[in-house]
Amino acid sequence: MEHKEDKITGIKVITGNSAAAYGAVLCRPELVAMYPITPQTEVVEEISKFHAQGELDAEMVEVEGENSAMNIITAASVAGARVFTATSSYGLVFMYDALLQAAGYRVPAVMAIANRETPGITAVSAGQQDMISTRDSGWISIVASNCQEILDCVIMAYRLAEDHDIQLPVMVNYDGFYLSFLAEKVEVPTRKQVDAFLAPLKAQPPRPRLIPGVPASCGTHALLEGYVELRYKHFQAMARAKAKFDEIDQAFGRQFGRSYGGQVEAYRAEDADIVLVGAGSVTGTAQRVVDQCREKGIKVGLVRLRMFRPFPRERLAQVLKGKKAIGVIDRSICFGWDCGPFYMEIRALTPEIGNIPMISFICGMANMDVSPAEIGRMIDSVQSAAAGNAYQDVRWLSMEA
């Protein structure tokens, strides 16, 4: 007789959405509440299929909207359950008030987000604005660059969220359309392997559970010093998440043979004169272009953001210090600063890395490709700036002829 373990494990060719679903199922959530929205819908379908086939023993809540989904997983998490949800774009907007509640309650929930454009200019298309719109929500935010990493990040997210020293919700971001529907080879680990990886969580002090008849409180109103103290503790937990994520990534490598550098992945950056910084699926293309440029003698490297919140300031400063110029790939925009948000964040590192030339390349929104040729143009511009030539701080690359 074939065991259930055999059906879900092994080398598979699956989409990014399926990878998110596999990752969640392997972590054995006790409650799942989701609502379909493009391009995340396949996550809902896959998890529902696993449940129907007996591969997932969980309470499946069919909600009437994303706001309910977030409220339900928050309540279940407060009661002590492991929970999961996923969304995208206007679904994320619809749950925003509940999203803030989940962060304030410090529930260790995990959510996958297939990033999509969200402005009033209706754009059912790729972009990283979802991640940017939630950066100050109090959620930990990590970013995957391929289908394998989506699955792996979901597993790592539970280890991070439920850690006794963290106890914060975690969102796993990946590029909608580019990764949500892209089918790639993915190695799906066994449940026993994932159980072993998550086992250290059981050795920690138990989470408080709501027990009928036992007085408890959660989400009560706080004023003045009480409010400030709770925000301070949340703030400190976010700060601790940086080193903890590095530790978890290393532990994941020992358990599964794959690791990604923790908060930041540096590719051929150690001896580079210039670097590109980006996040998500575009970094795979950028790596190939970096390799081609290296063959021509251009000393360029790539730095990939894997953790966006908390922002990996210390790790980035360490990698970027001593470089002659930096190019930042922004697939979203930062209103009021006239630049991309990654650029704005990295500009804050000037005291640590020096006031070196830095260019924000705004591109890849609304399903527009960031081609190897465009990345080559970025490198040319950064190299020219490093040589002391005049340059533009911000370039809307997709609009250039």
BATOR-90780 format. One record per residue: x, y, z of N, C-alpha, C in turn. Coordinates in steps of 0.05 Angstrom, whole numbers, always signed. Each point is the difference from the previous one (the first is absolute). Layout:
N
PT    n.x    n.y    n.z   ca.x   ca.y   ca.z    c.x    c.y    c.z
PT      X      Y      Z      X      Y      Z      X      Y      Z
...
This chain:
401
PT    n.x    n.y    n.z   ca.x   ca.y   ca.z    c.x    c.y    c.z
PT    +17    -24     +0    -17    +24     +0    +17    +25     +0
PT     -6    +19    -17    +15    +25     -2     -6    +17    +24
PT    +21    +11    +13     -4    +17    +23     -4    +29     -9
PT    -15    +15    +16     -4    +28     -7    +26    +15     -3
PT    +20     -8    +15    +26    +13     -1    +11     +0    -28
PT     -4    -23    -14    +11     -4    -27    -13    +19    -20
PT    -25     +8     +5    -15    +16    -20    +10    +29     +0
PT     +8    +10    +23     +6    +28     +2    +30     +6     -2
PT    +17    -20     +1    +29     +3     +2    +14     -7    -26
PT    +23    +13     -5    +16     -7    -24     +5    +24    -18
PT    +13     -6    -23     +5    +21    -20    -24     +4    -16
PT    -10    +25     -1    -25     +6    -15     +4    +25    -17
PT    -15     +2    -21     -1    +25    -16    -26    +14     +7
PT     +2    +21    +16    -24    +13    +10     +3    +30     -2
PT    -22    +14     +2     +0    +30     -1     +8    +11    +27
PT     +5    +26     +0     +6    +14    +25    -23     -1    +19
PT    -24     +2    -10    -24     -2    +18     -1    -28    +12
PT     +5    -21    -16     +0    -27    +11    +21     -4    +20
PT    +24    +13     -5    +22     -3    +19     -8    +12    +27
PT    -14    +23     +0    -10    +11    +25    -19    -18    +14
PT    -17    -13    -15    -20    -19    +12    +14    -24    +11
PT    +19    -11    -15    +15    -23    +10    +15     +7    +26
PT    +13    +23     +1    +14     +9    +23    -18     +2    +25
PT    -24    +11     -5    -19     +3    +22     -9    -27    +10
PT     -7    -18    -18    -11    -26     +8    +21    -16    +15
PT    +25     +2     -8    +22    -15    +13     +3     +9    +29
PT     -8    +25     +6     +3    +10    +27    -24     -6    +18
PT    -19    -15    -10    -23     -9    +15    -16    +22    +14
PT    -10    +20    -15    -17    +20    +14    -25    -13    +10
PT    -10    +11    +22    -25    -11    +12    -25    +15    -11
PT     +4    +23    -11    -22    +15    -11    +10    +16    -24
PT    -15     -1    -22     +6    +15    -24    -25    +15     -8
PT     +3    +27     -4    -23    +16     -9    +10    +18    -23
PT    -12     -3    -24     +9    +15    -23    -23     +6    -18
PT     +4    +20    -16    -19     +8    -20    +15     +4    -27
PT    -12     -9    -22    +15     +1    -25     +1    +28    -12
PT    +23     +7    -11     +4    +24    -16    +24     -3    -18
PT     -2     +9    -25    +22     -2    -18    +24    +17     +9
PT    +25    -11     -1     +8    -26    -10     +5    -21    +22
PT    -13     +3    +23     +5    -18    +23    -19    -23     +0
PT    -21     +0    -16    -22    -20     +2    +10    -29     +1
PT    +20     -6    -15    +10    -27     -2     +9    -11    +27
PT     +9    +18    +18     +8     -9    +27    -24    -11    +14
PT    -22    +14     -2    -25     -9    +13     -8    -27    -12
PT     +0     -3    -26     -8    -24    -14    +18    -24     +8
PT    +26     +5     +1    +18    -22     +7     -3     -9    +29
PT     -2    +18    +18     -4     -8    +28    -27    -14     +4
PT    -20    +10    -14    -27    -14     +2     +2    -28    -11
PT    +15     -3    -21     +4    -27    -12    +14    -19    +20
PT    +22    +10    +12    +14    -16    +20    -18     -8    +22
PT    -17    +19     +9    -19     -6    +22    -20    -22     -9
PT    -11     +3    -24    -20    -19    -10    +12    -28     -3
PT    +26     -1     -7    +13    -26     -4    +11    -12    +26
PT     -4    +14    +22     +9    -11    +26    +29     +6     +6
PT    +12    +17    -16    +28     +7     +4     +4    +22    +21
PT    -22    +13     +8     +2    +22    +19    -22     -3    +21
PT     +7     -3    +25    -19     -2    +21     -2    +27    +13
PT    -19    +16    -10     -3    +28    +10    -28     +9     -2
PT     -7    +20    +15    -27    +13     -3     +2    +19    -23
PT    -16     -5    -21     +0    +17    -24    -25    +18     +2
PT     +5    +26     +1    -22    +20     +4     -4    +14    -27
PT    -23     -4    -11     -7    +14    -25    -13    +27     +7
PT    +15    +21     -4     -8    +26     +8    -13    +16    -23
PT    -13    +22     +7    -14    +16    -20    +18    +23    -10
PT    +24     +2    +11    +19    +21     -8    +26     -1    +16
PT    +19    +15    -10    +27     -1    +12     +1    +11    +29
PT    -17    +20     +5     +0    +11    +27     -8    -22    +20
PT    -19    -16     -6     -8    -22    +17    +22    -20     +3
PT    +14     -6    -22    +22    -19     +1    +21     +8    +20
PT     +8    +26     +0    +20     +9    +18    -10     +0    +29
PT    -25     +8     +4    -11     +0    +27     -2    -29    +11
PT     -7    -18    -17     -3    -28     +9    +27    -12     +7
PT    +21     +4    -16    +26    -12     +7    +11    +14    +24
PT     -6    +25     +4    +10    +14    +24    -13    -12    +25
PT    -26     -4     -1    -14    -11    +23    +10    -29     +6
PT     +3    -15    -21    +10    -28     +4    +28     -1    +11
PT    +17    +19    -10    +27     +1    +10     +1     +8    +29
PT    -17    +19     +8     -1     +8    +28     -8    -23    +17
PT    -17    -18    -11     -9    -24    +15    +21    -22     +0
PT    +23     +5    -14    +22    -19     +1     +4    -17    -25
PT    -15     +5    -21     +2    -17    -24    +21    +11    -19
PT    +12    -18    -16    +17     +8    -22    -18     +6    -24
PT     +5    +23    -13    -19     +9    -20    +14     +9    -26
PT    -16     +1    -21    +11     +9    -26    -22    +14    -16
PT     +9    +20    -16    -18    +12    -20    +18    +10    -23
PT    -13    +10    -20    +14    +11    -23    -18    +20    -14
PT    +12    +20    -14    -17    +20    -13    +17    +14    -21
PT    -11    +22    -11    +13    +17    -20    -16    +25     -4
PT    +14    +22     -7    -12    +24    -10    -23    +11    +17
PT    -24     +2    -12    -23    +12    +14     -9    -18    +22
PT     +6    -26     -1     -6    -17    +23    +16     +8    +24
PT    +26     +7     -4    +17    +11    +21    -11    +26    +11
PT     -9    +17    -19    -11    +26     +9    -25     -4    +17
PT    -17    -19     -8    -25     -5    +14     +5    -10    +29
PT    +22    -14     +4     +5    -11    +27    +18    +19    +16
PT     +5    +24    -10    +22    +16    +13     -5     +6    +29
PT    -25     +7     +8     -4     +6    +28     +5    -25    +17
PT     -9    -23     -9     +5    -25    +14    +30     -8     +0
PT    +13     +8    -22    +29     -5     -2    +15    +15    +23
PT     -8    +25     +5    +12    +15    +21     -7    -12    +28
PT    -24    -10     +2     -8    -13    +25    +17    -24     +6
PT     +5    -16    -21    +16    -24     +3    +28     +7    +10
PT    +11    +21    -11    +27     +8     +8     +0    +10    +28
PT    -20    +17     +7     -2    +10    +27     -4    -21    +21
PT    -15    -21     -7     -3    -23    +19    +24    -18     +1
PT    +19     +4    -19    +24    -16     -3     -6    -29     -3
PT    -19     -6    -18     -6    -28     -6    +21    -11    -19
PT    +10    -24     +4    +20    -12    -18    -13    -13    -25
PT    -15    +16    -15    -13    -10    -24    +20     +1    -23
PT     -6    -16    -21    +16     +1    -25    -20     +5    -23
PT     +8    +18    -18    -16     +7    -23    +17     +2    -24
PT     -9    -12    -22    +14     +2    -26    -14    +23    -16
PT    +16    +17    -13    -11    +21    -16    +12     -1    -28
PT    -17     -5    -20     +8     +1    -28     -2    +30     -9
PT    +22    +14     +2     -1    +29     -4    -11     +9    -27
PT    -17    +20     +1    -13    +10    -24     -4    +30     +4
PT     -4    +14    -22     -5    +29     +1    -27     +5    +14
PT     -2    +23    +14    -24     +6    +16    -12    +28     -4
PT     +9    +17    -19    -11    +26     -1    -27     +1    -13
PT    -13    +23     +1    -27     +4    -13     +1     -4    -30
PT    +24     +3    -11     +3     -8    -28     +0    -30     +0
PT    -23    -12     -6     -3    -29     +4    +21    -15    -17
PT    +17    -14    +14    +22    -14    -13     +2    -29    +11
PT    -12    -18    -15     +3    -28     +8    +26    -10    -10
PT    +22     +8    +13    +26     -4    -11    +21     +1    +22
PT    +24     -8     -7    +22     -3    +19    +11    +27     +9
PT    +10     +1    +25    +12    +23    +12     +5     -7    +29
PT    +16    +15    +14     +6     -6    +28    -13    +19    +20
PT    -21    +14     -9    -13    +20    +17    -13    -12    +24
PT     -9    -25     -1    -12    -13    +23    +20     +0    +24
PT    +24     -8     -6    +20     -1    +21     +6    +27    +11
PT     +1    +20    -18     +6    +27     +9    -23    +12    +17
PT    -24     -6     -7    -23    +11    +14     -3    -10    +29
PT    +14    -23     +6     -3    -12    +27    +26     +3    +16
PT    +19    +16     -9    +26     +0    +13     +0    +11    +28
PT    -19    +16     +7     -2    +11    +27    -23    -11    +16
PT     -9    -24     -8    -23    -13    +13     +8    -15    +25
PT    +25     -5     +4     +9    -16    +23     +4    -29     -6
PT     -5     -9    -26     +6    -27     -8    +29     -3     -8
PT    +12    -23     +5    +25     -7    -12     -5     -6    -30
PT    +17    +10    -17     -5     -3    -29    +25    -12    -13
PT     -3    -24    -12    +22    -12    -15     -7     -4    -29
PT    +20     -2    -17     -5     +0    -29    +14    -24    -13
PT    -15    -15    -16    +11    -23    -15     +6     +8    -29
PT    +19    -14    -12     +7     +7    -27     -6    -22    -20
PT     -7    -25     +9     -7    -21    -18    -19    -19    +14
PT    -10    -20    -15    -21    -18    +12    +11    -17    +23
PT    +25     -9     -2    +11    -16    +22     +2    +17    +25
PT     +8    +25     -4     +3    +17    +24    -26     +7    +12
PT    -22     +1    -16    -26     +6    +12     -7    -22    +20
PT     +3    -25     -9     -6    -22    +18    +17     +1    +25
PT    +26     +4     -4    +19     +0    +22     -6    +23    +19
PT     -7    +24    -11     -5    +23    +17    -25     -4    +17
PT    -20    -13    -10    -24     -6    +16     +8    -16    +25
PT    +16    -21     -5     +9    -17    +22    +16    +17    +20
PT    +19    +16    -10    +16    +16    +18    -17    +21    +14
PT    -21     +9    -13    -17    +21    +12    -13    -10    +26
PT     -9    -26     +0    -12    -11    +25    +21     -1    +22
PT    +24     -9     -7    +21     -2    +20     +6    +28    +12
PT     -1    +21    -17     +6    +27     +9    -24    +12    +16
PT    -24     -3    -11    -24    +12    +13     -5    -11    +28
PT     +3    -26     +3     -7    -13    +25    +23     -2    +20
PT    +23    +10     -8    +22     +1    +19     -8    +16    +25
PT     +7    -11    +23     -8    +13    +25    +11    +29     +2
PT    +23     +6    -12    +11    +26     +2    -11    +20    -21
PT    -17    -11    -18    -10    +17    -22    -31     +4     +3
PT    -15    -21     -4    -30     +1     +3    -12    +23    -16
PT     +5     +0    -26    -10    +20    -18    -10    -13    -26
PT    -20    +12    -14     -9    -12    -25    +21     +5    -22
PT     +1    -19    -19    +19     +1    -22    -14     -2    -26
PT     +6    +17    -19    -10     -2    -27    +22     -9    -19
PT     -6    -18    -18    +19    -10    -20     -9    +12    -27
PT    +16    +19    -10     -7    +13    -25    +13    -13    -24
PT    -15     -2    -22    +12     -9    -25    -14    +15    -23
PT    +13     +3    -23    -11    +16    -22    -23    -15    -13
PT    -24    +13     +1    -23    -11    -13     +4     -1    -30
PT    -12    -20    -13     +2     -4    -29    +27    -11     -8
PT    +22    +13     +8    +27     -9     -7     +6    -26    +15
PT     -6     -2    +26     +6    -24    +15    -26    -15     +8
PT    -22    +13     +3    -24    -14     +9     -8    -21    -21
PT     +3     +6    -25     -8    -19    -21    +24    -13    -15
PT    +24     +7     +8    +24    -13    -12     +3    -28    +11
PT     +4    -19    -17     +4    -28     +9    +30     -6     -2
PT    +11     -9    +23    +29     -6     +2     +3    -27    +15
PT    +23    -11     -3     +7    -24    +16     +3     +8    +29
PT    -14    -14    +18     +1     +6    +28     +4    -26    +15
PT    +18     +0    +19     +4    -23    +17    -17     +3    +25
PT    -20    -18     +2    -19     +1    +23    +10    -19    +21
PT     +7    +10    +24    +10    -17    +21    -22    -17    +12
PT     +8    -19    +17    -19    -17    +13    -12    +15    +25
PT    -23    -10     +9    -11    +11    +24    +18     -4    +24
PT    +13    -24     +0    +18     -5    +23    +23    +19     +1
PT    +11     +8    -24    +21    +20     +0     -9    +27    +10
PT    -24     +8     -9    -11    +25     +9     -7     +0    +30
PT    -11    -23     +9     -5     -3    +29    +26     +3    +16
PT    +21    -12    -10    +26     +2    +14    +10    +29     +1
PT     -4    +14    -23     +9    +28     -1    -15    +18    +19
PT    -26     -5     +3    -17    +16    +17     +0    -10    +29
PT    +12    -23     +5     +0    -12    +27    +11    +18    +22
PT    +21    +17     -6     +9    +18    +22    -21    +18    +12
PT    -21     +5    -16    -22    +17    +11    -14    -14    +23
PT     -1    -26     +0    -14    -15    +21    +16     +1    +27
PT    +26     +5     -3    +17     +1    +24     -2    +26    +15
PT    -14    +20    -12     -2    +26    +12    -24     +1    +19
PT     -1    +21    +16    -23     +3    +18    -26     -1    -16
PT    -21    -14     +9    -24     -2    -16    -14    +27     -3
PT    -12     +3    -23    -16    +24     -4    -26     -1    +17
PT     -8    +23    +10    -26     +0    +15    -23     -7    -18
PT    -18    -15    +10    -24     -7    -15    -25    +10    +14
PT    -20     +6    -15    -26     +8    +12    -14    -25    +10
PT     -6     -1    +25    -13    -23    +12    -27     +9    +12
PT    -22    -13     -8    -26     +8    +12     +1     +0    +30
PT    -10    +22    +12     -1     +3    +29    +25    +11    +13
PT    +22     +3    -16    +24    +11    +11     +3    +29    -10
PT     +0    +19    +18     +2    +29     -9    +25     +5    -16
PT     -4    +15    -22    +23     +8    -17     -8    +25    -15
PT    +19    +14    -10     -6    +24    -16    +19     +1    -24
PT    -10    +12    -21    +17     +4    -24    -12    +23    -16
PT    +18    +18    -10     -9    +22    -16    -16    +21    +16
PT     +6     +2    +26    -14    +20    +16    +11    +27     -7
PT    -15    +21     +7     +8    +27     -5    +23     +8    +18
PT    +20    +13    -11    +23    +10    +16     +4    +29     -5
PT     +5    +15    +21     +5    +29     -3    +26     +8    +13
PT    +10    +22     -8    +24    +12    +12    +23    -20     +2
PT    +11     -3    +25    +24    -17     +3     -5    -29     -8
PT    -24    -10     +5     -7    -27     -8     +3     -5    -30
PT    -11    +19    -15     +1     -2    -29    +29     +1    -10
PT    +15    +19    +11    +28     +4     -8    +16    -25     +7
PT     -4    -12    +23    +15    -24     +7     -5    -22    -19
PT    -25     -4     -8     -7    -22    -19    +13     +5    -27
PT     +0    +25     -9    +13     +6    -26    +30     -4     +2
PT    +11     +7    +23    +29     -3     +4     +8    -30     -1
PT    -16    -17    +13     +5    -28     -1     -2    -12    -28
PT    -20    +10    -15     -3     -8    -27    +24     +8    -17
PT     +9    +25     +5    +23    +11    -14    +25    -17     +6
PT     +4     -8    +24    +23    -16     +8     -2    -28    -12
PT    -24    -11     -2     -3    -27    -12     +7     +1    -30
PT     -8    +22    -13     +8     +3    -28    +30     +1     -3
PT    +13    +14    +18    +29     +3     -2    +14    -28     +5
PT    -11    -16    +18    +11    -26     +5     -4    -19    -24
PT    -20     +5    -16     -7    -17    -23    +23     -1    -21
PT    +16    +20     -1    +22     +1    -20    +19    -23     +5
PT    +13     +0    +23    +20    -22     +6    -14    -27     +0
PT    -25     +0    +10    -14    -26     +2     -5    -11    -28
PT     -6    +17    -20     -5    -10    -27    +26    -11    -12
PT    +23    +13     +6    +25    -11     -9     +5    -28    +12
PT     -6     -3    +26     +4    -26    +13    -18    -21    -12
PT    -25     +8     -6    -20    -19    -11     +9     -9    -28
PT    +10    +19    -16    +10     -6    -27    +23    -20     +2
PT    +18     +3    +18    +22    -18     +3    -10    -28     +9
PT    -19     +0    +19    -11    -26     +9    -15    -14    -23
PT    -13    +16    -17    -14    -11    -23    +20    -13    -19
PT    +23    +13     -4    +20    -11    -17    +11    -27    +10
PT     +3     -2    +26    +10    -25    +12    -21    -22     -3
PT    -26     +7     +2    -21    -20     -1     -7     -8    -29
PT     +1    +19    -18    -11     -6    -27    +21     +3    -23
PT    +24    +10     +7    +21     +3    -20     -3    +25    -17
PT    -18    +18     +8     -4    +25    -15     +0    +23    +20
PT    +15    +21     -6     -1    +24    +17     +3    +25    -19
PT     -8    +23    +10     -3    +23    -17    +14    +25    +10
PT    +16     -2    +21    +14    +23    +10    -14    +15    +22
PT    -23     -9     +8    -14    +14    +22    -14    +25    -10
PT     +5    +23    +13    -13    +25     -7     +7    +10    -28
PT    +25     -5     -7    +11    +11    -25    +16    -22    -14
PT     -4     -2    -26    +17    -18    -16    +18    +16    -18
PT    +26     -3     +3    +19    +15    -16    +11    -19    -22
PT     -1     +9    -25     +9    -16    -22    +23    +14    -14
PT    +24    -11     +1    +24    +11    -12     +5    +29     +8
PT     -8     +6    +25     +1    +28     +9    +25     +6    +16
PT    +14    -20    +10    +22     +5    +19    +22    +17    -13
PT     +8     -6    -24    +21    +15    -14    -10    +20    -21
PT    -27     +5     +1    -12    +17    -21     +6    +29     +6
PT     +3    +15    -22     +3    +30     +2    -28    +12     +1
PT    -19    -11    -15    -27    +10     -1    -19    -23     +5
PT    -24     +6    +10    -20    -21     +5    -28     +9     -8
PT    -17    -20     -6    -28     +5     -3    -14    -12    +25
PT    -21    +13     +9    -15    -10    +23    -29     -3     -9
PT    -12    -23     +6    -28     -5     -8    -12    -22    +17
PT    -25     -7     -6    -14    -21    +14    -19    -14    -19
PT     -5    -25     +5    -20    -15    -16    +11    -12    -25
PT    -18     -6    -19     +6    -16    -24    +21    +13    -18
PT     +1    +27     +0    +19    +14    -18    +29     -7     +6
PT     +5     -8    +25    +28     -5     +8    +11    -25    -14
PT    -17    -18     -8    +10    -23    -15    +11     +8    -27
PT    -14    +18    -14    +10    +11    -26    +25    +16     +5
PT     +0    +16    +22    +23    +17     +5    +25    -17     +5
PT     -2    -23    +13    +23    -17     +4    +13     -8    -26
PT    -16     -7    -20    +11     -8    -26    +15    +23    -13
PT    -12    +24     +2    +13    +23    -12    +26     +7    +14
PT     +0     -3    +27    +24     +4    +15    +22    -19     -9
PT     -7    -25     -4    +19    -20    -10    +12     +8    -27
PT    -17    +10    -18     +9     +8    -27    +19    +24     +2
PT     -7    +19    +18    +17    +23     +4    +27     -7    +12
PT     +0    -19    +18    +25    -10    +12    +18    -11    -21
PT    -11    -14    -19    +16    -12    -22    +13    +22    -16
PT    -12    +24     +0    +12    +22    -15    +19    +17    +17
PT     +4     -9    +25    +18    +15    +17    -13    +21    +17
PT    -26     +3     -1    -14    +20    +16     -5    -11    +28
PT    +10    +13    +20     -2    -10    +28    -26     +9    +13
PT    -21    -14     -7    -27     +6    +10    -10    -23    +16
PT    -16     +6    +20    -13    -20    +17    -29     +5     +3
PT    -14    -18    +14    -29     +2     +5     -5     -5    +29
PT    -17    +17    +12     -9     -4    +28    -30     -3     +0
PT     -9    -22    +11    -29     -6     +0    -11     +3    +28
PT    -21    +16     +2    -15     +3    +25    -18    -24     +4
PT     +4    -15    +21    -18    -22     +7    -18     +7    +23
PT     +9    +19    +16    -17    +10    +22     -3    +30     -5
PT    -26     +8     -2     -5    +29     -4     -9    +14    +25
PT    -14    -14    +18     -7    +10    +26     +5    -22    +21
PT    +17     +4    +20    +15    +24     +4    +21     +4    -21
PT     +7    +25     -6    +19     +5    -22    +28     -8     +9
PT    +14    -15    -17    +26    -11     +8    +23    +20     -2
PT     -3    +21    +15    +19    +23     -2    +29     -8     +5
PT     +4    -15    +21    +28     -7     +7    +13    -18    -21
PT    -15    -20     -9    +11    -19    -20     +5    +15    -26
PT    -19    +17     -8     +4    +15    -25    +24    +19     +2
PT     +3    +14    +22    +23    +18     +3    +26    -15     -3
PT     +1    -24    +12    +24    -16     -1     +6     -8    -29
PT    -20     -7    -16     +4     -9    -27     +7    +23    -19
PT    -13    +23     +5     +2    +23    -19    +24    +18     +6
PT    +11     -2    +24    +22    +18     +8    +24     -4    -19
PT    +11    +22     -9    +23     -1    -18     -6     -1    -29
PT    -25     -2     -8     -8     -1    -28     +2    +29    -11
PT     +4     +1    -27     +3    +26    -13    -27    +12     -9
PT    -20    -17     -4    -26     +9     -9    -20    -23     +3
PT    -26     +8     +3    -21    -20     +5    -23     +6    -19
PT    -12    -21    -12    -24     +2    -15    -22    -15    +14
PT    -23    +12     +4    -22    -13    +15    -23     -5    -19
PT     -9    -26     -1    -22     -8    -17    -26     +2    +16
PT    -17    +19     -8    -25     +5    +14    -24     -8    -18
PT    -16    -19     +8    -24     -8    -15    -25    +12    +13
PT     +3    +23    +13    -22    +14    +12    +10    +29     +4
PT    -18    +17     +9     +7    +28     +3     -5    +10    +28
PT    +14    +22     +7     -2    +12    +26    -10    +28     -3
PT    -26     +5     +3    -10    +27     -4    +11    +18    +22
PT     +6    +25     -8    +10    +19    +19    +30     +2     +1
PT    +13    -21     -9    +30     +0     -1    +10     +0    -28
PT    -18     -3    -20     +7     +1    -28    +22    -21     -7
PT     -4    -24    +10    +20    -21     -5    -13    -27     +6
PT    +15    -21     -2    -10    -26     +8     +4     -5    +30
PT    -17    -16    +13     +3     -4    +29    +25    -14     +9
PT    +10    -20    -16    +25    -12     +8    +23    +21     +0
PT     -1    +17    -20    +20    +21     -2     -1    +18    +25
PT    -24     +8     +8     -3    +17    +23    +11    -13    +25
PT     -5    -26     +3     +9    -14    +24    +31     -2     +0
PT    +11     -6    -24    +29     -4     -1    +15    +27     +2
PT    -13    +22     -9    +12    +27     +4     +4     +6    +29
PT    -16    -12    +17     +3     +5    +29    +25    -12    +11
PT    +14    -16    -16    +25    -13     +9    +24    +18     -6
PT     -4    +24    -10    +22    +18     -7    +20     +4    +22
PT     -8     +3    +25    +20     +3    +22    +19    -24     +2
PT    -10    -24     -7    +16    -24     +2    +17     -6    -25
PT    -11     +6    -24    +14     -8    -24    +12    +24    -15
PT     -6    +24     +9    +10    +24    -14    -19    +11    -20
PT     +3    +24     -8    -17    +13    -20     +9     -6    -28
PT     -3    -26     -7     +9     -9    -27    -23     +3    -20
PT     +6     +0    -26    -21     +1    -20    -20    -23     +3
PT    -25     +6     -1    -21    -20     +2    -23     +8    -19
PT    -10    -20    -15    -21     +5    -20    -23    -18     +6
PT    -24    +12     +0    -25    -16     +2    -11     -5    -28
PT     -1    -26     -8    -11     -7    -25    -29    -11     +4
PT    -19    +17     -7    -28     -8     +3     -9    -15    -25
PT     -8    -25     +3     -5    -17    -23    -17    -24     +9
PT     -9    -16    -20    -13    -25     +6    -27     +1    +13
PT    -14    +24     -2    -27     +2    +11    -20     -9    -22
PT    -24     -6     +9    -23     -6    -19     +8    -21    -20
PT    +13    -21     +9     +8    -23    -17    +22     +6    -20
PT    +12    +23     +1    +22     +6    -18    +25    -16     +7
PT    +12    -12    -20    +24    -16     +5    +23    +18     +7
PT    +18    -10    +17    +26    +12     +4    +20    -18    -14
PT     +6     +7    -25    +16    -17    -17    +29     +0     +6
PT    +15    -20    -10    +29     +1     +3    +13    +25    -12
PT    -12     +9    -22    +10    +25    -12     -3    +24    +18
PT    -23     +1    +14     -5    +22    +19    +19     -1    +23
PT     +5    -24    +10    +19     -3    +23    +28     +7     -9
PT     +6     -6    -25    +26     +8    -11     +2    +31     -1
PT    -21    +13     -7     +0    +30     +0     +3    +11    +28
PT    -12    -14    +20     +4     +9    +28    +29     -2     +7
PT    +13    -22     -6    +28     -4     +7    +17    +21    -14
PT     -6     +6    -25    +15    +21    -15     -2    +27    +15
PT    -24     +6     +8     -5    +26    +14    +14     +2    +26
PT     -1    -22    +15    +13     +0    +27    +31     +1     -4
PT    +10    -14    -20    +28     +0     -5    +10    +28     -8
PT    -17    +14    -16     +7    +27     -8     +0    +19    +24
PT    -20     -3    +18     -1    +17    +24    +24     -5    +18
PT     +8    -26     +2    +24     -7    +16    +25    +13    -10
PT     +1     +6    -27    +23    +12    -12     +0    +30     +3
PT    -21    +11    +13     -1    +29     +5    -16    +16    -19
PT    -14    -13    -19    -16    +14    -19    -27     +8    +12
PT    -13    +20    -12    -26     +9     +9    -21    -22     -3
PT    -19     -1    +18    -21    -21     -2    -26    +10    +12
PT    -22    -13     -7    -26     +6    +12     -5    -18    +24
PT     -9    +12    +22     -6    -16    +24    -22    -20     -5
PT    -20     +7    -16    -23    -17     -5     -5     -2    -29
PT     -4    -24    -10     -6     -5    -28    -24    -18     -2
PT    -20     +9    -15    -23    -18     -6     +7    -16    -24
PT    +13    -22     +4    +13    -15    -22    -20    -10    -20
PT    -24     -8    +10    -20    -11    -19    -11    +20    -19
PT     +4    +26     +6    -10    +21    -18    +21    +10    -19
PT    +25     -9     +3    +21    +10    -17     +0    -15    -27
PT     +6    +14    -20     +0    -12    -27    +23    -20     -3
